[in-house]
Amino acid sequence: MIVFDNNFIFLISIILSSTVSFFSVYLLMPKAIKYLISKGQVVDDYHKPEKPRIPRPAGPVLIIGVTISLLLLYLFTLNLEIIAILFTTIIAFFVGYIDDKKVMPGWFKPAALIAAAMPIILLHAYDTNLNLIFGHAFIPLLYIPLILIAIPIVGNTINSIDVLNGVASGYLLIACIPLIISVYIFGNMEILVAALSLFFVTLALYKYHKFPSKIFPGDSGTLMLGAMYGAIAIIGKSELIAVIALLPAIFNSFLFLSSVKKVVEHREINSRPTFLTKDFKLTASKDQKAPITLLRLILVDGSLTEKESTNKIFKLAIFSALLALITIAIQYYFVIGRI
């Protein structure tokens, strides 16, 4: 009779969850692309000379990959924190899918995403000790409101950075690296596997979303990935690391909100922050009424191609990820007491 120890079972759970999360999305996406095209569920890619029609959304395929992966992980671990992450992700997916199918008012997504935070609270999948840079703070009463705020913010942050081919998925891949390391140090092994599942689902999406995109994630895709990232950060005791890794994207959301002074959908804005030149380069709008965004600031120094603009955003993401890694080292020294 063969007896398996816990380390072997855990290794199998890592391999299965990561493999399933990647290949389920990687193999199903071409079928989804064909299906969406056949049903006419396509949108214009305005940044290309020929304005190709790109299928949208990829969210349904992504939620399949995440669900199968996390259910497998739960069967191995029976950890309710995994169910909390799964339910948060599923609710965020449906919020985004509603917006994919019908144009909703600007308040809908942030308000509805409060519901996505509830599984974390109801299953008590959080620690009231918040890891800071030089120690931690015990905030039992304040932490629940923070969860209700954090999930909508992170979900909408990833959604709002989805402005060019591959930006949302590529940015999230970069931001996942410090999150995975932080969860490994401060969280637990089960949540580490969930973080790896998020990484590999996003990696498979990036294959089809990168420039030139074959499919767009849609609100259902970006909101669910952002909410999952936020849930893992909260349950994995890596909240500050997630904030630092997402700083440029958070800055983008802050700039947009502060310039329009209300919560609105991007498609409700009459004055675009950027526009295309005749040679199909992106350039910053000079209209004072146009919203201020990260992309608009990047283009202040001159026009760039879509790919050049994407690379600029990725460089900012890498810089923030490096800051997050430095913060992890400082936290490790002060929170755990050794380096």
BALOLUM-981532 format. One record per residue (C-alpha): residue number from 1; residue in three letters; x, y, z. Coordinates in steps of 0.001 Angstrom, whole numbers, plus 500000, padded with zeros to 6 digits. Example, Ala and Ser with C-alpha at 12.3 -4.5 7.8 and 13.67 -1.06 7.14 Angstrom:
BEGIN
pt num:1 residuo:Ala c1:512300 c2:495500 c3:507800
pt num:2 residuo:Ser c1:513670 c2:498940 c3:507140
//
This chain:
BEGIN
pt num:1 residuo:Met c1:500000 c2:500000 c3:500000
pt num:2 residuo:Ile c1:501398 c2:503400 c3:499017
pt num:3 residuo:Val c1:501151 c2:506131 c3:501673
pt num:4 residuo:Phe c1:501398 c2:509752 c3:500519
pt num:5 residuo:Asp c1:502656 c2:512411 c3:502907
pt num:6 residuo:Asn c1:501229 c2:515926 c3:503094
pt num:7 residuo:Asn c1:504106 c2:517451 c3:501124
pt num:8 residuo:Phe c1:503477 c2:515084 c3:498220
pt num:9 residuo:Ile c1:499736 c2:515835 c3:498221
pt num:10 residuo:Phe c1:500455 c2:519557 c3:498329
pt num:11 residuo:Leu c1:502879 c2:519264 c3:495408
pt num:12 residuo:Ile c1:500223 c2:517422 c3:493402
pt num:13 residuo:Ser c1:497692 c2:520173 c3:494193
pt num:14 residuo:Ile c1:500134 c2:522817 c3:492920
pt num:15 residuo:Ile c1:500791 c2:520923 c3:489690
pt num:16 residuo:Leu c1:497121 c2:520123 c3:489041
pt num:17 residuo:Ser c1:495741 c2:523572 c3:489876
pt num:18 residuo:Ser c1:498396 c2:525419 c3:487877
pt num:19 residuo:Thr c1:498174 c2:523055 c3:484896
pt num:20 residuo:Val c1:494375 c2:523106 c3:484779
pt num:21 residuo:Ser c1:494179 c2:526886 c3:485171
pt num:22 residuo:Phe c1:496556 c2:527447 c3:482256
pt num:23 residuo:Phe c1:495508 c2:524776 c3:479783
pt num:24 residuo:Ser c1:491744 c2:525084 c3:480301
pt num:25 residuo:Val c1:491955 c2:528745 c3:479245
pt num:26 residuo:Tyr c1:494652 c2:528180 c3:476624
pt num:27 residuo:Leu c1:492723 c2:525371 c3:474886
pt num:28 residuo:Leu c1:489202 c2:526799 c3:475222
pt num:29 residuo:Met c1:490040 c2:530322 c3:474064
pt num:30 residuo:Pro c1:490320 c2:529531 c3:470310
pt num:31 residuo:Lys c1:486864 c2:527903 c3:470466
pt num:32 residuo:Ala c1:485501 c2:530939 c3:472296
pt num:33 residuo:Ile c1:487000 c2:533252 c3:469663
pt num:34 residuo:Lys c1:485281 c2:531324 c3:466856
pt num:35 residuo:Tyr c1:481978 c2:531214 c3:468749
pt num:36 residuo:Leu c1:481948 c2:534941 c3:469530
pt num:37 residuo:Ile c1:482766 c2:535807 c3:465912
pt num:38 residuo:Ser c1:479977 c2:533531 c3:464650
pt num:39 residuo:Lys c1:477507 c2:535267 c3:466995
pt num:40 residuo:Gly c1:478680 c2:538726 c3:465985
pt num:41 residuo:Gln c1:479918 c2:539536 c3:469480
pt num:42 residuo:Val c1:482799 c2:541688 c3:468245
pt num:43 residuo:Val c1:483980 c2:545259 c3:468738
pt num:44 residuo:Asp c1:486254 c2:547544 c3:466723
pt num:45 residuo:Asp c1:489927 c2:547774 c3:467606
pt num:46 residuo:Tyr c1:490163 c2:551523 c3:466971
pt num:47 residuo:His c1:493942 c2:551718 c3:467302
pt num:48 residuo:Lys c1:494613 c2:549739 c3:464139
pt num:49 residuo:Pro c1:494537 c2:551219 c3:460587
pt num:50 residuo:Glu c1:492130 c2:548519 c3:459372
pt num:51 residuo:Lys c1:489992 c2:548659 c3:462545
pt num:52 residuo:Pro c1:489705 c2:544862 c3:462900
pt num:53 residuo:Arg c1:486651 c2:543414 c3:464623
pt num:54 residuo:Ile c1:487815 c2:541673 c3:467803
pt num:55 residuo:Pro c1:485644 c2:539150 c3:469705
pt num:56 residuo:Arg c1:484625 c2:540055 c3:473251
pt num:57 residuo:Pro c1:484386 c2:539001 c3:476110
pt num:58 residuo:Ala c1:486898 c2:536354 c3:477205
pt num:59 residuo:Gly c1:485465 c2:536403 c3:480734
pt num:60 residuo:Pro c1:483382 c2:533182 c3:480411
pt num:61 residuo:Val c1:486465 c2:531150 c3:479482
pt num:62 residuo:Leu c1:488489 c2:532697 c3:482304
pt num:63 residuo:Ile c1:485849 c2:531893 c3:484919
pt num:64 residuo:Ile c1:485779 c2:528271 c3:483748
pt num:65 residuo:Gly c1:489544 c2:527991 c3:484235
pt num:66 residuo:Val c1:489474 c2:529662 c3:487650
pt num:67 residuo:Thr c1:486493 c2:527627 c3:488884
pt num:68 residuo:Ile c1:487911 c2:524242 c3:487914
pt num:69 residuo:Ser c1:491327 c2:525124 c3:489331
pt num:70 residuo:Leu c1:490040 c2:526410 c3:492681
pt num:71 residuo:Leu c1:487549 c2:523551 c3:493108
pt num:72 residuo:Leu c1:490403 c2:521080 c3:492609
pt num:73 residuo:Leu c1:492443 c2:522981 c3:495177
pt num:74 residuo:Tyr c1:489536 c2:522925 c3:497636
pt num:75 residuo:Leu c1:489144 c2:519150 c3:497230
pt num:76 residuo:Phe c1:492801 c2:518748 c3:498185
pt num:77 residuo:Thr c1:492791 c2:521202 c3:501096
pt num:78 residuo:Leu c1:489152 c2:521617 c3:502299
pt num:79 residuo:Asn c1:490148 c2:525194 c3:503078
pt num:80 residuo:Leu c1:487125 c2:527538 c3:503114
pt num:81 residuo:Glu c1:489391 c2:530464 c3:502232
pt num:82 residuo:Ile c1:489630 c2:528952 c3:498726
pt num:83 residuo:Ile c1:485828 c2:528981 c3:498488
pt num:84 residuo:Ala c1:485842 c2:532640 c3:499569
pt num:85 residuo:Ile c1:488244 c2:533502 c3:496726
pt num:86 residuo:Leu c1:486157 c2:531472 c3:494270
pt num:87 residuo:Phe c1:482824 c2:533083 c3:495218
pt num:88 residuo:Thr c1:484364 c2:536565 c3:495148
pt num:89 residuo:Thr c1:485688 c2:535893 c3:491657
pt num:90 residuo:Ile c1:482402 c2:534424 c3:490395
pt num:91 residuo:Ile c1:480322 c2:537350 c3:491681
pt num:92 residuo:Ala c1:482738 c2:539838 c3:490096
pt num:93 residuo:Phe c1:482482 c2:537900 c3:486824
pt num:94 residuo:Phe c1:478683 c2:538193 c3:486775
pt num:95 residuo:Val c1:478877 c2:541908 c3:487590
pt num:96 residuo:Gly c1:481173 c2:542383 c3:484594
pt num:97 residuo:Tyr c1:479135 c2:540077 c3:482355
pt num:98 residuo:Ile c1:476008 c2:542143 c3:482972
pt num:99 residuo:Asp c1:477988 c2:545219 c3:481909
pt num:100 residuo:Asp c1:479300 c2:543373 c3:478851
pt num:101 residuo:Lys c1:475757 c2:542632 c3:477711
pt num:102 residuo:Lys c1:474113 c2:545926 c3:478641
pt num:103 residuo:Val c1:475634 c2:549370 c3:479137
pt num:104 residuo:Met c1:475106 c2:550114 c3:482820
pt num:105 residuo:Pro c1:475490 c2:553470 c3:484610
pt num:106 residuo:Gly c1:478902 c2:554375 c3:486021
pt num:107 residuo:Trp c1:477962 c2:553587 c3:489638
pt num:108 residuo:Phe c1:476906 c2:550004 c3:488830
pt num:109 residuo:Lys c1:480274 c2:548240 c3:488812
pt num:110 residuo:Pro c1:481780 c2:549720 c3:492003
pt num:111 residuo:Ala c1:478468 c2:549374 c3:493865
pt num:112 residuo:Ala c1:477776 c2:545818 c3:492680
pt num:113 residuo:Leu c1:481321 c2:544695 c3:493476
pt num:114 residuo:Ile c1:480599 c2:545279 c3:497165
pt num:115 residuo:Ala c1:478661 c2:541996 c3:496922
pt num:116 residuo:Ala c1:481839 c2:540311 c3:495650
pt num:117 residuo:Ala c1:483568 c2:541218 c3:498923
pt num:118 residuo:Met c1:480906 c2:539516 c3:501057
pt num:119 residuo:Pro c1:482189 c2:535894 c3:500778
pt num:120 residuo:Ile c1:485488 c2:536964 c3:502360
pt num:121 residuo:Ile c1:483621 c2:538518 c3:505285
pt num:122 residuo:Leu c1:480923 c2:535844 c3:505705
pt num:123 residuo:Leu c1:483474 c2:532999 c3:505663
pt num:124 residuo:His c1:485798 c2:535059 c3:507906
pt num:125 residuo:Ala c1:488616 c2:534500 c3:505439
pt num:126 residuo:Tyr c1:490737 c2:537381 c3:506664
pt num:127 residuo:Asp c1:493148 c2:538380 c3:509431
pt num:128 residuo:Thr c1:492553 c2:541639 c3:511305
pt num:129 residuo:Asn c1:496320 c2:542147 c3:511602
pt num:130 residuo:Leu c1:497277 c2:544372 c3:508677
pt num:131 residuo:Asn c1:500923 c2:544023 c3:507624
pt num:132 residuo:Leu c1:502542 c2:547438 c3:507272
pt num:133 residuo:Ile c1:506117 c2:548356 c3:506311
pt num:134 residuo:Phe c1:507637 c2:548385 c3:509801
pt num:135 residuo:Gly c1:505237 c2:546093 c3:511604
pt num:136 residuo:His c1:501531 c2:545372 c3:511684
pt num:137 residuo:Ala c1:498340 c2:546994 c3:512952
pt num:138 residuo:Phe c1:495465 c2:545233 c3:514732
pt num:139 residuo:Ile c1:492263 c2:546752 c3:513287
pt num:140 residuo:Pro c1:489335 c2:544365 c3:513960
pt num:141 residuo:Leu c1:486552 c2:546932 c3:513468
pt num:142 residuo:Leu c1:488109 c2:548845 c3:510597
pt num:143 residuo:Tyr c1:489144 c2:545817 c3:508567
pt num:144 residuo:Ile c1:485658 c2:544810 c3:507360
pt num:145 residuo:Pro c1:484938 c2:548241 c3:505788
pt num:146 residuo:Leu c1:488386 c2:548050 c3:504180
pt num:147 residuo:Ile c1:487446 c2:544740 c3:502537
pt num:148 residuo:Leu c1:484190 c2:546230 c3:501228
pt num:149 residuo:Ile c1:486190 c2:549097 c3:499716
pt num:150 residuo:Ala c1:489211 c2:547122 c3:498503
pt num:151 residuo:Ile c1:487485 c2:544579 c3:496238
pt num:152 residuo:Pro c1:485572 c2:547210 c3:494192
pt num:153 residuo:Ile c1:488701 c2:549375 c3:493944
pt num:154 residuo:Val c1:490999 c2:546579 c3:492756
pt num:155 residuo:Gly c1:488381 c2:545170 c3:490371
pt num:156 residuo:Asn c1:487747 c2:548547 c3:488776
pt num:157 residuo:Thr c1:491467 c2:549381 c3:488757
pt num:158 residuo:Ile c1:492254 c2:546421 c3:486499
pt num:159 residuo:Asn c1:489163 c2:547228 c3:484440
pt num:160 residuo:Ser c1:490193 c2:550865 c3:483912
pt num:161 residuo:Ile c1:493758 c2:549996 c3:482850
pt num:162 residuo:Asp c1:492394 c2:547842 c3:480003
pt num:163 residuo:Val c1:492965 c2:550540 c3:477378
pt num:164 residuo:Leu c1:495325 c2:548909 c3:474859
pt num:165 residuo:Asn c1:496044 c2:545451 c3:473504
pt num:166 residuo:Gly c1:497457 c2:543240 c3:476251
pt num:167 residuo:Val c1:497795 c2:545946 c3:478910
pt num:168 residuo:Ala c1:495358 c2:544582 c3:481523
pt num:169 residuo:Ser c1:496586 c2:540976 c3:481298
pt num:170 residuo:Gly c1:500268 c2:541912 c3:480961
pt num:171 residuo:Tyr c1:500103 c2:544379 c3:483847
pt num:172 residuo:Leu c1:498396 c2:541815 c3:486073
pt num:173 residuo:Leu c1:501044 c2:539200 c3:485260
pt num:174 residuo:Ile c1:503771 c2:541583 c3:486433
pt num:175 residuo:Ala c1:501798 c2:542536 c3:489558
pt num:176 residuo:Cys c1:501268 c2:538839 c3:490389
pt num:177 residuo:Ile c1:504988 c2:538217 c3:490920
pt num:178 residuo:Pro c1:505410 c2:540238 c3:494160
pt num:179 residuo:Leu c1:501964 c2:539045 c3:495296
pt num:180 residuo:Ile c1:502970 c2:535385 c3:494940
pt num:181 residuo:Ile c1:506217 c2:535970 c3:496852
pt num:182 residuo:Ser c1:504417 c2:537900 c3:499600
pt num:183 residuo:Val c1:501721 c2:535234 c3:500015
pt num:184 residuo:Tyr c1:504451 c2:532585 c3:500243
pt num:185 residuo:Ile c1:506097 c2:534510 c3:503103
pt num:186 residuo:Phe c1:503141 c2:535970 c3:505007
pt num:187 residuo:Gly c1:500175 c2:533849 c3:503928
pt num:188 residuo:Asn c1:499735 c2:530084 c3:503686
pt num:189 residuo:Met c1:500472 c2:527454 c3:501075
pt num:190 residuo:Glu c1:496847 c2:526978 c3:499978
pt num:191 residuo:Ile c1:496489 c2:530668 c3:499113
pt num:192 residuo:Leu c1:499867 c2:530510 c3:497368
pt num:193 residuo:Val c1:498416 c2:527871 c3:495025
pt num:194 residuo:Ala c1:495386 c2:530117 c3:494398
pt num:195 residuo:Ala c1:497790 c2:532944 c3:493502
pt num:196 residuo:Leu c1:499577 c2:530625 c3:491081
pt num:197 residuo:Ser c1:496221 c2:529746 c3:489512
pt num:198 residuo:Leu c1:495531 c2:533451 c3:488956
pt num:199 residuo:Phe c1:498965 c2:533860 c3:487382
pt num:200 residuo:Phe c1:498549 c2:530948 c3:484960
pt num:201 residuo:Val c1:494988 c2:531891 c3:483973
pt num:202 residuo:Thr c1:496238 c2:535396 c3:483196
pt num:203 residuo:Leu c1:499262 c2:534009 c3:481344
pt num:204 residuo:Ala c1:496981 c2:531954 c3:479090
pt num:205 residuo:Leu c1:494793 c2:535020 c3:478491
pt num:206 residuo:Tyr c1:497843 c2:537133 c3:477626
pt num:207 residuo:Lys c1:498698 c2:534732 c3:474817
pt num:208 residuo:Tyr c1:495507 c2:535840 c3:473026
pt num:209 residuo:His c1:495193 c2:539364 c3:474440
pt num:210 residuo:Lys c1:498713 c2:540635 c3:473709
pt num:211 residuo:Phe c1:499363 c2:542917 c3:470733
pt num:212 residuo:Pro c1:497743 c2:542362 c3:468286
pt num:213 residuo:Ser c1:494778 c2:541099 c3:470301
pt num:214 residuo:Lys c1:492760 c2:538113 c3:469114
pt num:215 residuo:Ile c1:490177 c2:538609 c3:471895
pt num:216 residuo:Phe c1:489337 c2:541243 c3:474514
pt num:217 residuo:Pro c1:488686 c2:540201 c3:478138
pt num:218 residuo:Gly c1:485666 c2:542484 c3:478514
pt num:219 residuo:Asp c1:484418 c2:543793 c3:481848
pt num:220 residuo:Ser c1:483646 c2:540227 c3:482929
pt num:221 residuo:Gly c1:487302 c2:539293 c3:482430
pt num:222 residuo:Thr c1:488986 c2:542330 c3:483957
pt num:223 residuo:Leu c1:486640 c2:542645 c3:486945
pt num:224 residuo:Met c1:486923 c2:538977 c3:487893
pt num:225 residuo:Leu c1:490725 c2:538966 c3:487592
pt num:226 residuo:Gly c1:490990 c2:542182 c3:489606
pt num:227 residuo:Ala c1:488614 c2:540914 c3:492305
pt num:228 residuo:Met c1:490508 c2:537618 c3:492520
pt num:229 residuo:Tyr c1:493778 c2:539523 c3:492882
pt num:230 residuo:Gly c1:492272 c2:541614 c3:495688
pt num:231 residuo:Ala c1:490827 c2:538570 c3:497461
pt num:232 residuo:Ile c1:494169 c2:536743 c3:497374
pt num:233 residuo:Ala c1:495947 c2:539839 c3:498701
pt num:234 residuo:Ile c1:493502 c2:540137 c3:501621
pt num:235 residuo:Ile c1:493399 c2:536454 c3:502544
pt num:236 residuo:Gly c1:497136 c2:536059 c3:501902
pt num:237 residuo:Lys c1:498038 c2:538955 c3:504265
pt num:238 residuo:Ser c1:499595 c2:540898 c3:501390
pt num:239 residuo:Glu c1:497384 c2:543978 c3:501148
pt num:240 residuo:Leu c1:500149 c2:546594 c3:501157
pt num:241 residuo:Ile c1:502179 c2:544658 c3:498585
pt num:242 residuo:Ala c1:499167 c2:544527 c3:496257
pt num:243 residuo:Val c1:498633 c2:548283 c3:496590
pt num:244 residuo:Ile c1:502277 c2:549044 c3:495755
pt num:245 residuo:Ala c1:502323 c2:546612 c3:492806
pt num:246 residuo:Leu c1:499170 c2:548232 c3:491409
pt num:247 residuo:Leu c1:500231 c2:551858 c3:492020
pt num:248 residuo:Pro c1:500298 c2:553022 c3:488363
pt num:249 residuo:Ala c1:496896 c2:551437 c3:487723
pt num:250 residuo:Ile c1:495485 c2:552953 c3:490926
pt num:251 residuo:Phe c1:497001 c2:556298 c3:489890
pt num:252 residuo:Asn c1:495243 c2:555943 c3:486537
pt num:253 residuo:Ser c1:491864 c2:555464 c3:488251
pt num:254 residuo:Phe c1:492510 c2:558372 c3:490620
pt num:255 residuo:Leu c1:493447 c2:560704 c3:487754
pt num:256 residuo:Phe c1:490317 c2:559778 c3:485830
pt num:257 residuo:Leu c1:487964 c2:560211 c3:488792
pt num:258 residuo:Ser c1:489566 c2:563461 c3:489958
pt num:259 residuo:Ser c1:489344 c2:564973 c3:486466
pt num:260 residuo:Val c1:485727 c2:563987 c3:485693
pt num:261 residuo:Lys c1:484683 c2:564497 c3:489353
pt num:262 residuo:Lys c1:482109 c2:561693 c3:489301
pt num:263 residuo:Val c1:481828 c2:557941 c3:488752
pt num:264 residuo:Val c1:481060 c2:557403 c3:485067
pt num:265 residuo:Glu c1:481648 c2:554799 c3:482382
pt num:266 residuo:His c1:484502 c2:555554 c3:479972
pt num:267 residuo:Arg c1:482049 c2:555279 c3:477075
pt num:268 residuo:Glu c1:479962 c2:558083 c3:478614
pt num:269 residuo:Ile c1:482840 c2:560554 c3:478212
pt num:270 residuo:Asn c1:482385 c2:562909 c3:475261
pt num:271 residuo:Ser c1:485982 c2:564224 c3:475134
pt num:272 residuo:Arg c1:488518 c2:561428 c3:474704
pt num:273 residuo:Pro c1:491825 c2:561724 c3:476631
pt num:274 residuo:Thr c1:493781 c2:560475 c3:473604
pt num:275 residuo:Phe c1:493224 c2:560260 c3:469866
pt num:276 residuo:Leu c1:494850 c2:558775 c3:466793
pt num:277 residuo:Thr c1:496948 c2:560740 c3:464338
pt num:278 residuo:Lys c1:496742 c2:560156 c3:460597
pt num:279 residuo:Asp c1:499687 c2:557785 c3:460816
pt num:280 residuo:Phe c1:497850 c2:555845 c3:463579
pt num:281 residuo:Lys c1:499925 c2:556977 c3:466506
pt num:282 residuo:Leu c1:498389 c2:557780 c3:469865
pt num:283 residuo:Thr c1:498662 c2:561374 c3:471005
pt num:284 residuo:Ala c1:497430 c2:563230 c3:474070
pt num:285 residuo:Ser c1:494294 c2:565335 c3:473739
pt num:286 residuo:Lys c1:494701 c2:569088 c3:474225
pt num:287 residuo:Asp c1:491042 c2:569464 c3:475188
pt num:288 residuo:Gln c1:490925 c2:570752 c3:478785
pt num:289 residuo:Lys c1:487603 c2:568965 c3:479292
pt num:290 residuo:Ala c1:489105 c2:565581 c3:478401
pt num:291 residuo:Pro c1:489763 c2:563228 c3:481351
pt num:292 residuo:Ile c1:493316 c2:562898 c3:482632
pt num:293 residuo:Thr c1:494570 c2:559326 c3:482456
pt num:294 residuo:Leu c1:497886 c2:557540 c3:482812
pt num:295 residuo:Leu c1:498039 c2:556986 c3:479056
pt num:296 residuo:Arg c1:497388 c2:560670 c3:478385
pt num:297 residuo:Leu c1:500283 c2:561632 c3:480684
pt num:298 residuo:Ile c1:502571 c2:559126 c3:478979
pt num:299 residuo:Leu c1:501780 c2:560742 c3:475625
pt num:300 residuo:Val c1:502442 c2:564315 c3:476778
pt num:301 residuo:Asp c1:506041 c2:564149 c3:475513
pt num:302 residuo:Gly c1:504975 c2:563037 c3:472048
pt num:303 residuo:Ser c1:502975 c2:560588 c3:469981
pt num:304 residuo:Leu c1:503635 c2:556865 c3:470311
pt num:305 residuo:Thr c1:502435 c2:553734 c3:468577
pt num:306 residuo:Glu c1:500102 c2:551442 c3:470479
pt num:307 residuo:Lys c1:502890 c2:548949 c3:471127
pt num:308 residuo:Glu c1:505259 c2:551699 c3:472347
pt num:309 residuo:Ser c1:502557 c2:553010 c3:474689
pt num:310 residuo:Thr c1:501945 c2:549504 c3:476035
pt num:311 residuo:Asn c1:505656 c2:549035 c3:476719
pt num:312 residuo:Lys c1:505735 c2:552333 c3:478652
pt num:313 residuo:Ile c1:502910 c2:551101 c3:480893
pt num:314 residuo:Phe c1:504684 c2:547780 c3:481394
pt num:315 residuo:Lys c1:507861 c2:549607 c3:482455
pt num:316 residuo:Leu c1:505848 c2:551428 c3:485124
pt num:317 residuo:Ala c1:504369 c2:548095 c3:486210
pt num:318 residuo:Ile c1:507848 c2:546580 c3:486523
pt num:319 residuo:Phe c1:509056 c2:549565 c3:488552
pt num:320 residuo:Ser c1:506096 c2:549199 c3:490941
pt num:321 residuo:Ala c1:506703 c2:545449 c3:491199
pt num:322 residuo:Leu c1:510317 c2:546134 c3:492175
pt num:323 residuo:Leu c1:509143 c2:548595 c3:494849
pt num:324 residuo:Ala c1:506776 c2:545906 c3:496109
pt num:325 residuo:Leu c1:509639 c2:543376 c3:496291
pt num:326 residuo:Ile c1:511753 c2:545847 c3:498291
pt num:327 residuo:Thr c1:508798 c2:546364 c3:500628
pt num:328 residuo:Ile c1:508505 c2:542594 c3:501099
pt num:329 residuo:Ala c1:512162 c2:542467 c3:502181
pt num:330 residuo:Ile c1:511590 c2:545295 c3:504702
pt num:331 residuo:Gln c1:508390 c2:543674 c3:505997
pt num:332 residuo:Tyr c1:510153 c2:540340 c3:506350
pt num:333 residuo:Tyr c1:512775 c2:541933 c3:508551
pt num:334 residuo:Phe c1:510407 c2:543903 c3:510787
pt num:335 residuo:Val c1:507326 c2:541627 c3:510846
pt num:336 residuo:Ile c1:509034 c2:538251 c3:511081
pt num:337 residuo:Gly c1:512160 c2:539555 c3:512811
pt num:338 residuo:Arg c1:514868 c2:538202 c3:510524
pt num:339 residuo:Ile c1:515956 c2:538458 c3:506908
//
